[in-house]
Amino acid sequence: MKHWRIDQVAWDRFDPTKVPPDVIPLVKAAAMVERNGDDYALYLNSVFHDDRDFQLAVRNWAEEEVQHGEALGKWATLADPGWDFPAAFARYRESFKIDTRADASIRGSRTGELIARCMVETGTSSYYTALSEGSQEPVLKEICRLIAADEYRHFKLFYDHMKRYLARENLSFMQRLKVAMGRIGESEDDELAYAFHCSNEAPGTRYDHDRCIAGYMGRAMGYYRFHHIERGMGMIFKSIGLEPRGRLSDIAAKGAWRFLQWRRDRFRAALEKAANENAAPVAKAA
């Protein structure tokens, strides 16, 4: 059951004067990924084909994910009235596909699949919290706050089922760590990059992963603050069986924060270089 509905958002409070241009491409891309939640539900229901309790939970989860996409898409259309959300999503759905009929998890086990889902919800909960706290536009602030709360509950949902399967499959700590780190590393894969491409670049533009991931990450990483990383690291530690608070978690959070800042600066440099190249005048022949 949904914890909120789109029509409960105070859309009449939308203030275009408080919309920074750099946030619009982020929201458009996020709308693509969130709206695609129903495909992920098909995949999970196929992997967990004999677990009715989990399938019911996934159906509810997918309804909320799709609603996130619809809410973000509606906001992006207010911020950019010329944007065609349905057409952009149709482009995305046509080319970015997952195996919705998989008979086994790509993570090697059901426990691994649920750990990977915990990593995703950790990332989205942290991201939408950062976006809400960093936004001045009141409607976006409200939407991101609502989504962040949903994503944190989704983390708890997958974590509880993960513990149930861990008791059966007994994955070692190193196996759990490998799955978690692998899924974190996938945050810069084609899912987000292609969403950025479909939602922000004109049809017919050649897809370039490096350009698109820089376009997304160079903007998104600027919203994070250390406390977002610290909280996320605690959730990651909890998922792999470590104490979520303590010296080791603190060290890991500080290391992750430094790495994020380094990556942010590299992505921003790539964005600036691309902007300069596009702005450079074409030399005329003598």
One Martini backbone bead per residue (centre of mass of N, CA, C, O) as a GRO file, in nm:
protein
  286
    1MET     BB    1   0.095   0.037   0.023
    2LYS     BB    2   0.072   0.354  -0.011
    3HIS     BB    3   0.197   0.652   0.168
    4TRP     BB    4   0.136   0.816  -0.100
    5ARG     BB    5   0.018   1.071  -0.326
    6ILE     BB    6   0.038   1.279  -0.589
    7ASP     BB    7  -0.220   1.461  -0.504
    8GLN     BB    8  -0.070   1.550  -0.221
    9VAL     BB    9   0.096   1.736  -0.360
   10ALA     BB   10   0.205   2.081  -0.366
   11TRP     BB   11   0.193   2.202  -0.676
   12ASP     BB   12   0.115   2.514  -0.624
   13ARG     BB   13   0.426   2.571  -0.506
   14PHE     BB   14   0.563   2.614  -0.755
   15ASP     BB   15   0.907   2.758  -0.820
   16PRO     BB   16   1.090   2.866  -1.088
   17THR     BB   17   1.302   3.059  -0.931
   18LYS     BB   18   1.414   2.773  -0.765
   19VAL     BB   19   1.545   2.650  -1.036
   20PRO     BB   20   1.813   2.489  -1.112
   21PRO     BB   21   1.935   2.381  -1.408
   22ASP     BB   22   2.101   2.122  -1.299
   23VAL     BB   23   1.842   1.957  -1.183
   24ILE     BB   24   1.671   1.872  -1.427
   25PRO     BB   25   1.841   1.635  -1.548
   26LEU     BB   26   1.822   1.460  -1.293
   27VAL     BB   27   1.513   1.422  -1.275
   28LYS     BB   28   1.470   1.299  -1.550
   29ALA     BB   29   1.649   1.047  -1.508
   30ALA     BB   30   1.511   0.942  -1.249
   31ALA     BB   31   1.234   0.894  -1.375
   32MET     BB   32   1.318   0.658  -1.552
   33VAL     BB   33   1.418   0.455  -1.336
   34GLU     BB   34   1.168   0.451  -1.151
   35ARG     BB   35   0.951   0.378  -1.371
   36ASN     BB   36   1.105   0.085  -1.416
   37GLY     BB   37   1.006  -0.097  -1.169
   38ASP     BB   38   0.824  -0.315  -1.310
   39ASP     BB   39   1.057  -0.480  -1.435
   40TYR     BB   40   1.194  -0.557  -1.166
   41ALA     BB   41   0.951  -0.712  -1.059
   42LEU     BB   42   0.956  -0.935  -1.270
   43TYR     BB   43   1.234  -1.037  -1.201
   44LEU     BB   44   1.186  -1.100  -0.897
   45ASN     BB   45   0.941  -1.291  -0.939
   46SER     BB   46   1.109  -1.497  -1.098
   47VAL     BB   47   1.328  -1.562  -0.888
   48PHE     BB   48   1.071  -1.570  -0.661
   49HIS     BB   49   0.841  -1.785  -0.759
   50ASP     BB   50   0.799  -1.943  -0.449
   51ASP     BB   51   0.746  -1.645  -0.298
   52ARG     BB   52   0.469  -1.490  -0.197
   53ASP     BB   53   0.553  -1.276   0.008
   54PHE     BB   54   0.762  -1.138  -0.173
   55GLN     BB   55   0.582  -1.077  -0.416
   56LEU     BB   56   0.394  -0.885  -0.267
   57ALA     BB   57   0.612  -0.682  -0.182
   58VAL     BB   58   0.705  -0.615  -0.476
   59ARG     BB   59   0.443  -0.496  -0.578
   60ASN     BB   60   0.441  -0.259  -0.378
   61TRP     BB   61   0.716  -0.147  -0.452
   62ALA     BB   62   0.655  -0.087  -0.754
   63GLU     BB   63   0.432   0.121  -0.712
   64GLU     BB   64   0.624   0.326  -0.577
   65GLU     BB   65   0.834   0.354  -0.801
   66VAL     BB   66   0.645   0.454  -1.021
   67GLN     BB   67   0.553   0.703  -0.863
   68HIS     BB   68   0.823   0.839  -0.857
   69GLY     BB   69   0.844   0.877  -1.163
   70GLU     BB   70   0.583   1.044  -1.198
   71ALA     BB   71   0.659   1.277  -1.008
   72LEU     BB   72   0.924   1.360  -1.143
   73GLY     BB   73   0.802   1.403  -1.425
   74LYS     BB   74   0.608   1.628  -1.344
   75TRP     BB   75   0.818   1.826  -1.243
   76ALA     BB   76   0.988   1.845  -1.505
   77THR     BB   77   0.750   1.966  -1.669
   78LEU     BB   78   0.735   2.225  -1.507
   79ALA     BB   79   1.038   2.311  -1.556
   80ASP     BB   80   0.989   2.172  -1.864
   81PRO     BB   81   0.732   2.205  -2.082
   82GLY     BB   82   0.887   2.068  -2.345
   83TRP     BB   83   0.881   1.800  -2.208
   84ASP     BB   84   0.855   1.442  -2.298
   85PHE     BB   85   0.809   1.190  -2.097
   86PRO     BB   86   0.682   0.949  -2.253
   87ALA     BB   87   0.888   0.955  -2.487
   88ALA     BB   88   1.146   0.918  -2.319
   89PHE     BB   89   1.061   0.648  -2.187
   90ALA     BB   90   1.022   0.488  -2.447
   91ARG     BB   91   1.318   0.499  -2.529
   92TYR     BB   92   1.430   0.358  -2.280
   93ARG     BB   93   1.258   0.092  -2.291
   94GLU     BB   94   1.350  -0.002  -2.576
   95SER     BB   95   1.681  -0.030  -2.494
   96PHE     BB   96   1.643  -0.084  -2.181
   97LYS     BB   97   1.705  -0.414  -2.064
   98ILE     BB   98   1.574  -0.683  -1.878
   99ASP     BB   99   1.547  -1.001  -1.734
  100THR     BB  100   1.216  -1.095  -1.658
  101ARG     BB  101   1.279  -1.438  -1.687
  102ALA     BB  102   1.451  -1.515  -1.466
  103ASP     BB  103   1.551  -1.818  -1.273
  104ALA     BB  104   1.799  -1.642  -1.162
  105SER     BB  105   2.030  -1.479  -1.004
  106ILE     BB  106   2.298  -1.267  -1.091
  107ARG     BB  107   2.427  -1.311  -0.784
  108GLY     BB  108   2.391  -1.649  -0.721
  109SER     BB  109   2.162  -1.559  -0.511
  110ARG     BB  110   1.915  -1.454  -0.305
  111THR     BB  111   2.084  -1.307  -0.104
  112GLY     BB  112   2.242  -1.142  -0.312
  113GLU     BB  113   1.999  -0.995  -0.430
  114LEU     BB  114   1.918  -0.852  -0.159
  115ILE     BB  115   2.178  -0.701  -0.119
  116ALA     BB  116   2.161  -0.539  -0.380
  117ARG     BB  117   1.897  -0.397  -0.302
  118CYS     BB  118   2.013  -0.255  -0.055
  119MET     BB  119   2.212  -0.081  -0.215
  120VAL     BB  120   2.005   0.073  -0.378
  121GLU     BB  121   1.845   0.193  -0.134
  122THR     BB  122   2.079   0.340  -0.013
  123GLY     BB  123   2.134   0.529  -0.253
  124THR     BB  124   1.847   0.657  -0.280
  125SER     BB  125   1.809   0.761   0.005
  126SER     BB  126   2.059   0.948   0.000
  127TYR     BB  127   1.996   1.112  -0.256
  128TYR     BB  128   1.710   1.229  -0.182
  129THR     BB  129   1.807   1.366   0.068
  130ALA     BB  130   2.014   1.552  -0.066
  131LEU     BB  131   1.813   1.687  -0.264
  132SER     BB  132   1.621   1.801  -0.053
  133GLU     BB  133   1.835   1.965   0.117
  134GLY     BB  134   1.948   2.122  -0.162
  135SER     BB  135   1.666   2.239  -0.208
  136GLN     BB  136   1.443   2.527  -0.279
  137GLU     BB  137   1.223   2.388  -0.414
  138PRO     BB  138   0.932   2.287  -0.265
  139VAL     BB  139   0.837   2.040  -0.437
  140LEU     BB  140   1.101   1.887  -0.462
  141LYS     BB  141   1.149   1.863  -0.163
  142GLU     BB  142   0.898   1.692  -0.105
  143ILE     BB  143   0.939   1.455  -0.298
  144CYS     BB  144   1.222   1.366  -0.193
  145ARG     BB  145   1.130   1.309   0.094
  146LEU     BB  146   0.925   1.087   0.025
  147ILE     BB  147   1.117   0.899  -0.129
  148ALA     BB  148   1.330   0.856   0.092
  149ALA     BB  149   1.135   0.713   0.286
  150ASP     BB  150   1.070   0.480   0.101
  151GLU     BB  151   1.363   0.374   0.059
  152TYR     BB  152   1.411   0.301   0.354
  153ARG     BB  153   1.185   0.090   0.367
  154HIS     BB  154   1.299  -0.085   0.141
  155PHE     BB  155   1.549  -0.167   0.283
  156LYS     BB  156   1.405  -0.318   0.515
  157LEU     BB  157   1.263  -0.520   0.339
  158PHE     BB  158   1.519  -0.656   0.210
  159TYR     BB  159   1.665  -0.716   0.475
  160ASP     BB  160   1.459  -0.913   0.599
  161HIS     BB  161   1.475  -1.118   0.363
  162MET     BB  162   1.777  -1.165   0.374
  163LYS     BB  163   1.785  -1.301   0.652
  164ARG     BB  164   1.611  -1.542   0.572
  165TYR     BB  165   1.810  -1.648   0.346
  166LEU     BB  166   2.073  -1.664   0.509
  167ALA     BB  167   1.980  -1.904   0.690
  168ARG     BB  168   1.992  -2.099   0.432
  169GLU     BB  169   2.267  -2.013   0.259
  170ASN     BB  170   2.518  -1.905   0.413
  171LEU     BB  171   2.682  -1.659   0.353
  172SER     BB  172   2.963  -1.521   0.351
  173PHE     BB  173   3.118  -1.234   0.408
  174MET     BB  174   3.272  -1.223   0.134
  175GLN     BB  175   3.024  -1.267  -0.043
  176ARG     BB  176   2.869  -1.018   0.052
  177LEU     BB  177   3.084  -0.809  -0.016
  178LYS     BB  178   3.102  -0.865  -0.320
  179VAL     BB  179   2.813  -0.786  -0.388
  180ALA     BB  180   2.813  -0.500  -0.277
  181MET     BB  181   3.054  -0.386  -0.442
  182GLY     BB  182   2.942  -0.456  -0.719
  183ARG     BB  183   2.685  -0.278  -0.702
  184ILE     BB  184   2.822  -0.009  -0.654
  185GLY     BB  185   2.989  -0.018  -0.924
  186GLU     BB  186   2.708   0.001  -1.102
  187SER     BB  187   2.634   0.316  -1.077
  188GLU     BB  188   2.806   0.358  -1.372
  189ASP     BB  189   2.622   0.245  -1.565
  190ASP     BB  190   2.372   0.237  -1.815
  191GLU     BB  191   2.118   0.313  -1.664
  192LEU     BB  192   2.184   0.618  -1.607
  193ALA     BB  193   2.314   0.707  -1.871
  194TYR     BB  194   2.065   0.637  -2.053
  195ALA     BB  195   1.865   0.813  -1.904
  196PHE     BB  196   2.008   1.076  -1.969
  197HIS     BB  197   1.992   1.053  -2.272
  198CYS     BB  198   1.675   1.026  -2.309
  199SER     BB  199   1.606   1.298  -2.124
  200ASN     BB  200   1.846   1.519  -2.263
  201GLU     BB  201   1.862   1.405  -2.555
  202ALA     BB  202   1.823   1.402  -2.871
  203PRO     BB  203   1.699   1.246  -3.110
  204GLY     BB  204   1.987   1.089  -3.269
  205THR     BB  205   2.181   1.088  -3.057
  206ARG     BB  206   2.469   0.968  -2.966
  207TYR     BB  207   2.564   0.730  -2.753
  208ASP     BB  208   2.762   0.819  -2.453
  209HIS     BB  209   2.865   0.712  -2.162
  210ASP     BB  210   3.074   0.921  -2.057
  211ARG     BB  211   2.903   1.173  -2.106
  212CYS     BB  212   2.647   1.084  -1.939
  213ILE     BB  213   2.775   1.019  -1.663
  214ALA     BB  214   2.892   1.302  -1.628
  215GLY     BB  215   2.623   1.454  -1.645
  216TYR     BB  216   2.516   1.322  -1.386
  217MET     BB  217   2.746   1.307  -1.164
  218GLY     BB  218   2.847   1.605  -1.176
  219ARG     BB  219   2.574   1.691  -1.037
  220ALA     BB  220   2.490   1.491  -0.807
  221MET     BB  221   2.751   1.502  -0.618
  222GLY     BB  222   2.698   1.805  -0.517
  223TYR     BB  223   2.468   1.717  -0.291
  224TYR     BB  224   2.663   1.592  -0.113
  225ARG     BB  225   2.728   1.497   0.222
  226PHE     BB  226   2.878   1.343   0.473
  227HIS     BB  227   2.614   1.241   0.623
  228HIS     BB  228   2.517   1.070   0.385
  229ILE     BB  229   2.758   0.872   0.379
  230GLU     BB  230   2.748   0.778   0.670
  231ARG     BB  231   2.466   0.654   0.659
  232GLY     BB  232   2.515   0.463   0.419
  233MET     BB  233   2.743   0.297   0.550
  234GLY     BB  234   2.570   0.177   0.774
  235MET     BB  235   2.384   0.018   0.578
  236ILE     BB  236   2.602  -0.152   0.449
  237PHE     BB  237   2.710  -0.289   0.702
  238LYS     BB  238   2.444  -0.423   0.780
  239SER     BB  239   2.415  -0.603   0.518
  240ILE     BB  240   2.713  -0.759   0.578
  241GLY     BB  241   2.748  -0.788   0.913
  242LEU     BB  242   2.812  -0.509   1.039
  243GLU     BB  243   2.868  -0.250   1.224
  244PRO     BB  244   2.712   0.060   1.165
  245ARG     BB  245   2.876   0.154   1.425
  246GLY     BB  246   3.211   0.282   1.420
  247ARG     BB  247   3.533   0.288   1.337
  248LEU     BB  248   3.511   0.141   1.061
  249SER     BB  249   3.277   0.311   0.951
  250ASP     BB  250   3.420   0.584   0.969
  251ILE     BB  251   3.655   0.521   0.781
  252ALA     BB  252   3.483   0.444   0.534
  253ALA     BB  253   3.332   0.716   0.507
  254LYS     BB  254   3.583   0.893   0.461
  255GLY     BB  255   3.679   0.743   0.210
  256ALA     BB  256   3.418   0.781   0.041
  257TRP     BB  257   3.421   1.090   0.045
  258ARG     BB  258   3.689   1.129  -0.104
  259PHE     BB  259   3.609   0.971  -0.356
  260LEU     BB  260   3.366   1.142  -0.438
  261GLN     BB  261   3.521   1.407  -0.475
  262TRP     BB  262   3.707   1.304  -0.697
  263ARG     BB  263   3.486   1.217  -0.897
  264ARG     BB  264   3.340   1.487  -0.916
  265ASP     BB  265   3.580   1.646  -1.037
  266ARG     BB  266   3.610   1.471  -1.292
  267PHE     BB  267   3.326   1.513  -1.405
  268ARG     BB  268   3.340   1.821  -1.417
  269ALA     BB  269   3.579   1.836  -1.610
  270ALA     BB  270   3.433   1.690  -1.842
  271LEU     BB  271   3.205   1.896  -1.870
  272GLU     BB  272   3.382   2.144  -1.926
  273LYS     BB  273   3.524   2.034  -2.175
  274ALA     BB  274   3.268   1.991  -2.346
  275ALA     BB  275   3.170   2.286  -2.338
  276ASN     BB  276   3.423   2.410  -2.472
  277GLU     BB  277   3.408   2.247  -2.737
  278ASN     BB  278   3.119   2.348  -2.818
  279ALA     BB  279   3.208   2.667  -2.804
  280ALA     BB  280   3.404   2.643  -3.015
  281PRO     BB  281   3.513   2.777  -3.290
  282VAL     BB  282   3.509   2.740  -3.626
  283ALA     BB  283   3.742   2.719  -3.851
  284LYS     BB  284   3.833   2.890  -4.126
  285ALA     BB  285   3.908   2.880  -4.437
  286ALA     BB  286   4.153   3.040  -4.643
   0.00000   0.00000   0.00000
